[in-house]
Amino acid sequence: MLYRKGYAQGLPVIVKGEILDSAGVGVSDCYVKVYGTSSRMIYGYFNTGDKNTFEQSLTLPSPDTLNFQITHLGYAPLVVRAFVSAQLKIVTVSAVMKYQPRGLHPVEVKAPPVWKRGDTTFFKADYFKDGDERKLKDLITKVPGFEIMDDGRLLYNHREIKKIRMDGEELFGDKIKLLLNSFPVHVINTLQAIENQNDQPLLAGMGGGRNTVLNLGLKKDKLHTVFGDAEAGVGTAHRYSVSPVLFSLLQKAKVGYIGNFNSIGEGIGWEEEREFKQADETIAQNLMISNHPLQTIPGFENRWYIQNRQWDNRLQVNLPVNKKLRSETELNFLKDNQQQRSYNNAKILTGSTYFSRLDSNRITYRPSLLAVRQTFIYHPDSSRELNVSGHLFIDRTGGGQFSSYTDTTRSFVRNQLDNNWTSGSASLLYTHRISKTKAAILQVNYNKEKLGQYGQGWSPNWNQVFGVENGHFDLLSQQGSPTYQTITANWKYYNHNKGWPFDMSINYVRTSLHLANQLKLTDTANATNTLMPPGFSNAGDYTINNLHVVLEKNISLWGKKATRFKTDYGFSHATTREPDLSDRFTVPEYYFDVSQPFSFGDGYNGEINGTLYQRQLAPYQLQRAIYPSSLTSFRQWSGVNRPQRSFTMNSNFFKQWHKSEVSSTLYLYYMHNFTSIASFQTLKDFVAIQQDSLMNRGSDQLGISTSHIIPSLFLHAVINITGQYNKGANLIIGDDHQIYKNKLSSYGVTLSLKRNWHKVYFIKLSSQGLYGRNKIEGLASANIAPDICNIKSTLEQRLQVNKQLSFTYTTSYYNNNLFTPQAKSFLFMDAMVNYKFNKAPVSVAIKADNLANVKYFSSFNNYATLQNFYSVPLVRRNVFVSVRMEF
């Protein structure tokens, strides 16, 4: 009686399992049936999906022997047994499946190209391929819901994807732009958009996650071998490219290598530089002097207008040290030498007047970056994980620029700037899965950076710029030596029981800055004659302490999906010490967020989100002294003891029309700033000084975008229609100290039509229009162009002669800077012949770019204090031959 009474409430047990084949490779998509030997009860029946592991919580009436019956279409059925005693709370089993092919009669099964399972949407890769895709970016832009932004971010249903996995494994997982440009598509079976994910794998099943992850489901044969591709080519104008890419998920060690050695313009941009850095380094970069980046052209291939010499190596190795300890090592090294000329016709706001200036620039940019990350992941048992990570970042980038300026007079300057930036970080993350519904996380991070820089500028105009009457100073030197240090501690508790589920966290951040910059003028004819202009050599110490308590909770108010609430309240205490001013101030900080996902009717899905927050200015915005933002521009802040307050609302709607492939999306965004930054800019010759002040004045931003994919039975084509509208306001301080609103707005429409004839002849017609408006209310701005428009029309054609041979020809006609005196029209054409060998995974491509031999690309930039019409020389007509191998 006593024995039976002890199990009257049942015996809870967690069962875990791993399924491998005889080679030690994981087997996914298995069916598992769990039943008892004595009780003869079936406790569970499930499919492992894309994983080769499983975990289930069961309740047994009494101790028993559990039978795990595992079946898979390509393997022999297997039964594994494990005894569950009164003391055993966790049962772990391992199953080794034997390969057993089964002969079937030929049956053609047409699976749907898109299907959904829980929070995961699957896209069959082959369905969206046209045959010309090589890398992930070529494929993913053809899949509904995905979008690659101009800044390199990857979005799914307007949510940013920050992790990409390969069959669940993370190799360069946080380097989105790198994988988009490098990962080969021939190995992909499915693209899986997994929504509502937690950052920690140990928290799987807890719910409440807000992240979206892209998992690349690989073809089964690629899991048993090394896969990737390699391409090498040479061309006219001394251009070359070698780009090997290989991955291995074989056995226990997981390896990824991406190399890129080229002189065809595929150099690093600021998006790729961002992926070298961690969050602290991205923030600290705002303290540095800008180091001569090139003029980029959105939507225009780098190889068409950038000359470079790049060496890029990326390596990651994930290796188990033993059963409980796992090592992840990542090495990233890049050197490049980029060169460019640019010509600008600029209208620059100085005080209350737009100042006209012509300039020509010869730019050299030599990025040199090293990033090393070592992580150890320790699992003492199935419920706990300790993640210890170290990160080293070294930036030795150099750059130079020679510029000549023409306004009422003519002047020139030759600049040189070198970075000596070193950053080191250490982090510890401890995760404890207390039970099925409870977990806790403790995270501690430390980062310290030295952001050294040394720059020089040669010009005969320094006396005039700084108002110096005595001597003849022709050399300006700037020595920057800021330091940046952060300590972060975070504790988070998850309680997802049925009574009162919630997440709670306590966050503490301490940020310490030391800013130091020395500006000196020198007469090179008499090196002892030096001068330090007053107000431009400054130093200061800044310390910010933040403490916050965060509560997150889901409440079912209406519909099938719960409303998410997040409340974040705390304070920021800042201490600033500058030569002429010391100050202390405390700012209450809060963040209230409400999010309602919804799904109703026939295929309607979406989410509405509203946020109200108040924050202290960023650490790099607290200095009241003058500091350089480039060698020829400076910035100063005031009103830094005021908080930023804003309200934002955004909504995302998605509709998949019933029994059709028609889909529609609509995205709305609105922000109201209760406090806004007002700018006053002055220009002395070619040197600009901008003074920014946080003021209690409101400003608004509005954004609307929509897209529709419509298969047309009448045209036998797919029509894609997208539209966007953006409107924002910036505050400008005039010479009369009055505040004026600068209103910037843009409209964009894209129409495209895709069709193919029997998979032999493919065409894509597209037309894209972008209209921009720039207006300052109450301020004379007659000498700027209030309305500017760019229109691009493109015809892409591909002829698939047979399975081996194809021809591609693309023609784009640009009408840029319409409604202005700088209007330009030009035709850009490129062509490619591609031949795939019949019995080998090798192809040969011959590319011809800029067939019309266009000399310049011309467009515009619209900002609050600057309207700029730029022209960038293009690489002249050239031919490139490459050989590519897939494996």
Solvent accessible surface area in square Angstrom, and as a share of the most:
residue,aa,sasa,rsa
1,M,193,0.86
2,L,155,0.77
3,Y,140,0.53
4,R,189,0.69
5,K,153,0.65
6,G,61,0.58
7,Y,35,0.13
8,A,75,0.58
9,Q,172,0.76
10,G,18,0.17
11,L,6,0.03
12,P,80,0.51
13,V,4,0.02
14,I,50,0.25
15,V,0,0.00
16,K,32,0.13
17,G,7,0.06
18,E,72,0.32
19,I,0,0.00
20,L,37,0.18
21,D,14,0.07
22,S,93,0.60
23,A,56,0.43
24,G,33,0.32
25,V,11,0.07
26,G,30,0.29
27,V,8,0.05
28,S,19,0.12
29,D,71,0.37
30,C,0,0.00
31,Y,104,0.40
32,V,0,0.00
33,K,59,0.25
34,V,0,0.00
35,Y,56,0.21
36,G,1,0.01
37,T,74,0.43
38,S,91,0.59
39,S,41,0.26
40,R,206,0.75
41,M,96,0.43
42,I,108,0.55
43,Y,34,0.13
44,G,17,0.16
45,Y,144,0.55
46,F,35,0.15
47,N,53,0.27
48,T,14,0.08
49,G,12,0.12
50,D,69,0.36
51,K,127,0.54
52,N,36,0.18
53,T,63,0.36
54,F,17,0.07
55,E,102,0.46
56,Q,65,0.29
57,S,56,0.36
58,L,17,0.08
59,T,83,0.48
60,L,1,0.00
61,P,63,0.40
62,S,43,0.28
63,P,30,0.19
64,D,6,0.03
65,T,39,0.23
66,L,0,0.00
67,N,5,0.03
68,F,0,0.00
69,Q,61,0.27
70,I,0,0.00
71,T,43,0.25
72,H,41,0.19
73,L,114,0.57
74,G,19,0.18
75,Y,28,0.11
76,A,25,0.20
77,P,81,0.51
78,L,52,0.26
79,V,54,0.31
80,V,30,0.17
81,R,157,0.57
82,A,19,0.15
83,F,121,0.50
84,V,0,0.00
85,S,31,0.20
86,A,31,0.24
87,Q,150,0.67
88,L,73,0.36
89,K,112,0.47
90,I,67,0.34
91,V,6,0.03
92,T,103,0.60
93,V,12,0.07
94,S,71,0.46
95,A,2,0.02
96,V,80,0.46
97,M,1,0.00
98,K,149,0.63
99,Y,153,0.58
100,Q,78,0.35
101,P,92,0.58
102,R,104,0.38
103,G,80,0.77
104,L,135,0.67
105,H,160,0.71
106,P,138,0.87
107,V,115,0.66
108,E,144,0.64
109,V,121,0.70
110,K,173,0.73
111,A,71,0.55
112,P,82,0.51
113,P,32,0.20
114,V,60,0.34
115,W,77,0.27
116,K,126,0.53
117,R,129,0.47
118,G,64,0.61
119,D,66,0.34
120,T,20,0.12
121,T,14,0.08
122,F,10,0.04
123,F,6,0.02
124,K,66,0.28
125,A,0,0.00
126,D,78,0.40
127,Y,107,0.41
128,F,27,0.11
129,K,42,0.18
130,D,39,0.20
131,G,46,0.44
132,D,73,0.38
133,E,19,0.08
134,R,42,0.15
135,K,33,0.14
136,L,0,0.00
137,K,72,0.30
138,D,45,0.23
139,L,0,0.00
140,I,0,0.00
141,T,76,0.44
142,K,58,0.25
143,V,3,0.01
144,P,27,0.17
145,G,23,0.22
146,F,16,0.07
147,E,76,0.34
148,I,51,0.26
149,M,64,0.28
150,D,114,0.59
151,D,33,0.17
152,G,4,0.03
153,R,75,0.27
154,L,0,0.00
155,L,12,0.06
156,Y,13,0.05
157,N,28,0.14
158,H,51,0.23
159,R,75,0.27
160,E,65,0.29
161,I,1,0.01
162,K,130,0.55
163,K,70,0.30
164,I,0,0.00
165,R,46,0.17
166,M,0,0.00
167,D,46,0.24
168,G,51,0.49
169,E,28,0.12
170,E,53,0.24
171,L,0,0.00
172,F,0,0.00
173,G,5,0.04
174,D,53,0.28
175,K,7,0.03
176,I,15,0.08
177,K,38,0.16
178,L,17,0.08
179,L,0,0.00
180,L,2,0.01
181,N,53,0.27
182,S,13,0.08
183,F,0,0.00
184,P,0,0.00
185,V,7,0.04
186,H,35,0.16
187,V,0,0.00
188,I,0,0.00
189,N,48,0.25
190,T,9,0.05
191,L,0,0.00
192,Q,5,0.02
193,A,0,0.00
194,I,29,0.14
195,E,38,0.17
196,N,56,0.29
197,Q,45,0.20
198,N,29,0.15
199,D,102,0.53
200,Q,30,0.13
201,P,97,0.61
202,L,31,0.15
203,L,1,0.00
204,A,61,0.47
205,G,81,0.78
206,M,12,0.05
207,G,37,0.35
208,G,33,0.32
209,G,4,0.04
210,R,78,0.28
211,N,56,0.29
212,T,5,0.03
213,V,6,0.03
214,L,0,0.00
215,N,8,0.04
216,L,0,0.00
217,G,7,0.06
218,L,5,0.03
219,K,65,0.27
220,K,117,0.50
221,D,89,0.46
222,K,31,0.13
223,L,21,0.11
224,H,82,0.37
225,T,55,0.32
226,V,67,0.38
227,F,0,0.00
228,G,0,0.00
229,D,2,0.01
230,A,31,0.24
231,E,35,0.16
232,A,48,0.37
233,G,9,0.09
234,V,103,0.59
235,G,24,0.23
236,T,72,0.42
237,A,72,0.56
238,H,156,0.70
239,R,15,0.06
240,Y,67,0.26
241,S,12,0.08
242,V,67,0.39
243,S,24,0.16
244,P,34,0.22
245,V,4,0.02
246,L,63,0.31
247,F,0,0.00
248,S,16,0.10
249,L,13,0.06
250,L,53,0.27
251,Q,94,0.42
252,K,149,0.63
253,A,34,0.26
254,K,37,0.16
255,V,40,0.23
256,G,0,0.00
257,Y,47,0.18
258,I,6,0.03
259,G,1,0.01
260,N,31,0.16
261,F,32,0.13
262,N,0,0.00
263,S,3,0.02
264,I,16,0.08
265,G,0,0.00
266,E,75,0.33
267,G,8,0.08
268,I,9,0.04
269,G,18,0.17
270,W,133,0.47
271,E,23,0.10
272,E,28,0.13
273,E,19,0.09
274,R,79,0.29
275,E,27,0.12
276,F,5,0.02
277,K,18,0.08
278,Q,55,0.25
279,A,77,0.60
280,D,35,0.18
281,E,0,0.00
282,T,54,0.31
283,I,65,0.33
284,A,0,0.00
285,Q,75,0.33
286,N,82,0.42
287,L,24,0.12
288,M,19,0.08
289,I,9,0.05
290,S,55,0.35
291,N,14,0.07
292,H,19,0.09
293,P,80,0.51
294,L,21,0.10
295,Q,41,0.18
296,T,64,0.37
297,I,8,0.04
298,P,93,0.59
299,G,72,0.69
300,F,12,0.05
301,E,77,0.35
302,N,52,0.27
303,R,45,0.16
304,W,33,0.12
305,Y,8,0.03
306,I,9,0.05
307,Q,104,0.46
308,N,3,0.01
309,R,112,0.41
310,Q,5,0.02
311,W,141,0.50
312,D,10,0.05
313,N,47,0.24
314,R,4,0.02
315,L,67,0.33
316,Q,12,0.05
317,V,44,0.25
318,N,0,0.00
319,L,84,0.42
320,P,40,0.25
321,V,83,0.48
322,N,88,0.45
323,K,206,0.87
324,K,101,0.43
325,L,45,0.22
326,R,60,0.22
327,S,15,0.10
328,E,43,0.19
329,T,53,0.31
330,E,5,0.02
331,L,75,0.38
332,N,4,0.02
333,F,74,0.31
334,L,1,0.01
335,K,99,0.42
336,D,8,0.04
337,N,54,0.28
338,Q,5,0.02
339,Q,92,0.41
340,Q,12,0.05
341,R,114,0.42
342,S,4,0.03
343,Y,77,0.29
344,N,25,0.13
345,N,35,0.18
346,A,4,0.03
347,K,38,0.16
348,I,13,0.07
349,L,3,0.01
350,T,33,0.19
351,G,4,0.03
352,S,25,0.16
353,T,84,0.49
354,Y,6,0.02
355,F,61,0.25
356,S,52,0.33
357,R,30,0.11
358,L,94,0.47
359,D,15,0.08
360,S,37,0.24
361,N,13,0.07
362,R,117,0.43
363,I,10,0.05
364,T,34,0.20
365,Y,19,0.07
366,R,82,0.30
367,P,1,0.01
368,S,20,0.13
369,L,3,0.01
370,L,49,0.24
371,A,3,0.03
372,V,47,0.27
373,R,66,0.24
374,Q,51,0.23
375,T,12,0.07
376,F,87,0.36
377,I,22,0.11
378,Y,84,0.32
379,H,64,0.28
380,P,30,0.19
381,D,58,0.30
382,S,42,0.27
383,S,30,0.19
384,R,85,0.31
385,E,13,0.06
386,L,52,0.26
387,N,31,0.16
388,V,65,0.37
389,S,19,0.12
390,G,30,0.29
391,H,17,0.08
392,L,71,0.35
393,F,0,0.00
394,I,41,0.21
395,D,6,0.03
396,R,104,0.38
397,T,3,0.02
398,G,4,0.04
399,G,0,0.00
400,G,10,0.09
401,Q,38,0.17
402,F,64,0.26
403,S,0,0.00
404,S,16,0.10
405,Y,15,0.06
406,T,49,0.29
407,D,43,0.22
408,T,125,0.73
409,T,82,0.48
410,R,173,0.63
411,S,6,0.04
412,F,83,0.34
413,V,0,0.00
414,R,114,0.42
415,N,13,0.07
416,Q,53,0.23
417,L,0,0.00
418,D,63,0.33
419,N,16,0.08
420,N,86,0.44
421,W,1,0.00
422,T,47,0.28
423,S,0,0.00
424,G,30,0.29
425,S,20,0.13
426,A,56,0.43
427,S,34,0.22
428,L,67,0.33
429,L,19,0.09
430,Y,70,0.26
431,T,0,0.00
432,H,60,0.27
433,R,44,0.16
434,I,84,0.43
435,S,48,0.31
436,K,136,0.58
437,T,46,0.27
438,K,65,0.27
439,A,0,0.00
440,A,20,0.15
441,I,14,0.07
442,L,77,0.38
443,Q,59,0.26
444,V,61,0.35
445,N,39,0.20
446,Y,87,0.33
447,N,2,0.01
448,K,93,0.39
449,E,1,0.00
450,K,123,0.52
451,L,0,0.00
452,G,15,0.15
453,Q,7,0.03
454,Y,93,0.35
455,G,1,0.01
456,Q,43,0.19
457,G,1,0.01
458,W,67,0.24
459,S,3,0.02
460,P,62,0.39
461,N,21,0.11
462,W,1,0.00
463,N,25,0.13
464,Q,98,0.44
465,V,13,0.08
466,F,35,0.15
467,G,60,0.58
468,V,26,0.15
469,E,165,0.74
470,N,127,0.65
471,G,44,0.42
472,H,101,0.45
473,F,8,0.03
474,D,33,0.17
475,L,20,0.10
476,L,1,0.01
477,S,10,0.07
478,Q,0,0.00
479,Q,83,0.37
480,G,6,0.06
481,S,55,0.35
482,P,12,0.08
483,T,45,0.26
484,Y,5,0.02
485,Q,53,0.23
486,T,6,0.04
487,I,64,0.33
488,T,34,0.20
489,A,35,0.27
490,N,31,0.16
491,W,91,0.32
492,K,42,0.18
493,Y,47,0.18
494,Y,15,0.06
495,N,17,0.09
496,H,41,0.18
497,N,48,0.25
498,K,207,0.88
499,G,68,0.65
500,W,161,0.56
501,P,44,0.28
502,F,41,0.17
503,D,12,0.06
504,M,62,0.28
505,S,5,0.03
506,I,74,0.38
507,N,37,0.19
508,Y,74,0.28
509,V,46,0.27
510,R,91,0.33
511,T,7,0.04
512,S,29,0.19
513,L,6,0.03
514,H,66,0.29
515,L,6,0.03
516,A,21,0.17
517,N,12,0.06
518,Q,89,0.40
519,L,0,0.00
520,K,72,0.30
521,L,0,0.00
522,T,15,0.09
523,D,16,0.08
524,T,70,0.41
525,A,101,0.78
526,N,76,0.39
527,A,74,0.57
528,T,123,0.71
529,N,45,0.23
530,T,62,0.36
531,L,61,0.30
532,M,88,0.39
533,P,6,0.04
534,P,124,0.78
535,G,45,0.43
536,F,28,0.12
537,S,38,0.25
538,N,23,0.12
539,A,42,0.33
540,G,4,0.03
541,D,62,0.32
542,Y,2,0.01
543,T,26,0.15
544,I,8,0.04
545,N,30,0.15
546,N,28,0.15
547,L,69,0.34
548,H,16,0.07
549,V,74,0.43
550,V,6,0.03
551,L,83,0.41
552,E,39,0.17
553,K,25,0.11
554,N,63,0.32
555,I,65,0.33
556,S,93,0.60
557,L,110,0.54
558,W,147,0.51
559,G,61,0.59
560,K,195,0.82
561,K,83,0.35
562,A,29,0.23
563,T,5,0.03
564,R,33,0.12
565,F,67,0.28
566,K,67,0.28
567,T,56,0.33
568,D,12,0.06
569,Y,122,0.46
570,G,10,0.10
571,F,84,0.35
572,S,0,0.00
573,H,54,0.24
574,A,0,0.00
575,T,16,0.09
576,T,1,0.00
577,R,121,0.44
578,E,19,0.09
579,P,92,0.58
580,D,144,0.75
581,L,81,0.40
582,S,77,0.50
583,D,42,0.22
584,R,158,0.58
585,F,23,0.10
586,T,79,0.46
587,V,4,0.02
588,P,69,0.44
589,E,3,0.01
590,Y,41,0.16
591,Y,60,0.23
592,F,80,0.33
593,D,9,0.05
594,V,64,0.37
595,S,0,0.00
596,Q,17,0.08
597,P,17,0.11
598,F,13,0.06
599,S,47,0.30
600,F,111,0.46
601,G,73,0.70
602,D,72,0.37
603,G,27,0.26
604,Y,85,0.32
605,N,54,0.27
606,G,15,0.15
607,E,21,0.10
608,I,71,0.36
609,N,18,0.09
610,G,14,0.14
611,T,9,0.05
612,L,64,0.32
613,Y,51,0.20
614,Q,17,0.07
615,R,69,0.25
616,Q,14,0.06
617,L,5,0.03
618,A,28,0.21
619,P,28,0.18
620,Y,59,0.22
621,Q,25,0.11
622,L,1,0.00
623,Q,17,0.07
624,R,45,0.17
625,A,17,0.13
626,I,29,0.14
627,Y,19,0.07
628,P,15,0.09
629,S,45,0.29
630,S,27,0.18
631,L,6,0.03
632,T,24,0.14
633,S,28,0.18
634,F,4,0.01
635,R,93,0.34
636,Q,44,0.19
637,W,9,0.03
638,S,52,0.34
639,G,19,0.18
640,V,0,0.00
641,N,73,0.37
642,R,87,0.32
643,P,25,0.15
644,Q,54,0.24
645,R,74,0.27
646,S,5,0.03
647,F,64,0.27
648,T,15,0.08
649,M,87,0.39
650,N,39,0.20
651,S,10,0.06
652,N,22,0.11
653,F,68,0.28
654,F,40,0.16
655,K,16,0.07
656,Q,69,0.31
657,W,107,0.38
658,H,112,0.50
659,K,184,0.78
660,S,49,0.32
661,E,95,0.43
662,V,34,0.20
663,S,6,0.04
664,S,18,0.11
665,T,20,0.11
666,L,66,0.33
667,Y,49,0.19
668,L,63,0.31
669,Y,57,0.22
670,Y,79,0.30
671,M,31,0.14
672,H,49,0.22
673,N,23,0.12
674,F,80,0.33
675,T,6,0.03
676,S,9,0.06
677,I,55,0.28
678,A,0,0.00
679,S,14,0.09
680,F,41,0.17
681,Q,18,0.08
682,T,52,0.30
683,L,31,0.15
684,K,107,0.45
685,D,24,0.12
686,F,7,0.03
687,V,6,0.03
688,A,20,0.15
689,I,41,0.21
690,Q,37,0.17
691,Q,76,0.34
692,D,1,0.01
693,S,18,0.12
694,L,1,0.00
695,M,50,0.22
696,N,99,0.51
697,R,106,0.39
698,G,27,0.26
699,S,4,0.02
700,D,55,0.29
701,Q,74,0.33
702,L,65,0.32
703,G,7,0.07
704,I,65,0.33
705,S,27,0.17
706,T,42,0.25
707,S,31,0.20
708,H,59,0.26
709,I,45,0.23
710,I,62,0.32
711,P,43,0.27
712,S,20,0.13
713,L,160,0.79
714,F,182,0.76
715,L,69,0.34
716,H,128,0.57
717,A,7,0.05
718,V,60,0.35
719,I,42,0.21
720,N,53,0.27
721,I,62,0.31
722,T,45,0.26
723,G,19,0.18
724,Q,83,0.37
725,Y,49,0.19
726,N,66,0.34
727,K,87,0.37
728,G,16,0.16
729,A,18,0.14
730,N,62,0.32
731,L,2,0.01
732,I,2,0.01
733,I,29,0.15
734,G,0,0.00
735,D,85,0.44
736,D,76,0.39
737,H,155,0.69
738,Q,107,0.48
739,I,36,0.18
740,Y,34,0.13
741,K,62,0.26
742,N,0,0.00
743,K,65,0.27
744,L,38,0.19
745,S,18,0.12
746,S,28,0.18
747,Y,98,0.37
748,G,8,0.07
749,V,82,0.47
750,T,39,0.23
751,L,91,0.45
752,S,14,0.09
753,L,41,0.20
754,K,62,0.26
755,R,68,0.25
756,N,55,0.28
757,W,91,0.32
758,H,168,0.75
759,K,126,0.53
760,V,66,0.38
761,Y,73,0.28
762,F,21,0.09
763,I,29,0.15
764,K,71,0.30
765,L,81,0.40
766,S,26,0.17
767,S,44,0.29
768,Q,94,0.42
769,G,22,0.21
770,L,68,0.34
771,Y,51,0.20
772,G,6,0.05
773,R,109,0.40
774,N,1,0.01
775,K,115,0.49
776,I,5,0.03
777,E,77,0.34
778,G,74,0.72
779,L,17,0.08
780,A,83,0.65
781,S,25,0.16
782,A,105,0.82
783,N,68,0.35
784,I,8,0.04
785,A,17,0.13
786,P,73,0.46
787,D,33,0.17
788,I,0,0.00
789,C,14,0.09
790,N,25,0.13
791,I,65,0.33
792,K,56,0.24
793,S,49,0.31
794,T,13,0.08
795,L,58,0.29
796,E,67,0.30
797,Q,48,0.21
798,R,15,0.06
799,L,75,0.37
800,Q,42,0.19
801,V,74,0.43
802,N,76,0.39
803,K,174,0.74
804,Q,38,0.17
805,L,45,0.22
806,S,11,0.07
807,F,86,0.36
808,T,34,0.20
809,Y,82,0.31
810,T,25,0.15
811,T,30,0.18
812,S,9,0.06
813,Y,95,0.36
814,Y,14,0.05
815,N,36,0.18
816,N,4,0.02
817,N,1,0.01
818,L,43,0.21
819,F,144,0.60
820,T,14,0.08
821,P,129,0.81
822,Q,45,0.20
823,A,48,0.38
824,K,102,0.43
825,S,63,0.41
826,F,23,0.10
827,L,66,0.33
828,F,4,0.02
829,M,35,0.16
830,D,22,0.12
831,A,27,0.21
832,M,46,0.21
833,V,50,0.29
834,N,14,0.07
835,Y,88,0.33
836,K,95,0.40
837,F,93,0.39
838,N,111,0.57
839,K,196,0.83
840,A,44,0.34
841,P,83,0.52
842,V,35,0.20
843,S,9,0.06
844,V,41,0.24
845,A,1,0.01
846,I,79,0.40
847,K,49,0.21
848,A,20,0.15
849,D,8,0.04
850,N,1,0.01
851,L,51,0.25
852,A,41,0.32
853,N,42,0.21
854,V,20,0.12
855,K,119,0.50
856,Y,98,0.37
857,F,10,0.04
858,S,7,0.05
859,S,10,0.07
860,F,26,0.11
861,N,35,0.18
862,N,31,0.16
863,Y,115,0.44
864,A,17,0.13
865,T,21,0.12
866,L,51,0.25
867,Q,0,0.00
868,N,11,0.06
869,F,11,0.05
870,Y,6,0.02
871,S,27,0.17
872,V,0,0.00
873,P,38,0.24
874,L,10,0.05
875,V,14,0.08
876,R,116,0.42
877,R,132,0.48
878,N,8,0.04
879,V,63,0.36
880,F,20,0.08
881,V,62,0.36
882,S,3,0.02
883,V,74,0.42
884,R,12,0.04
885,M,88,0.39
886,E,47,0.21
887,F,64,0.27
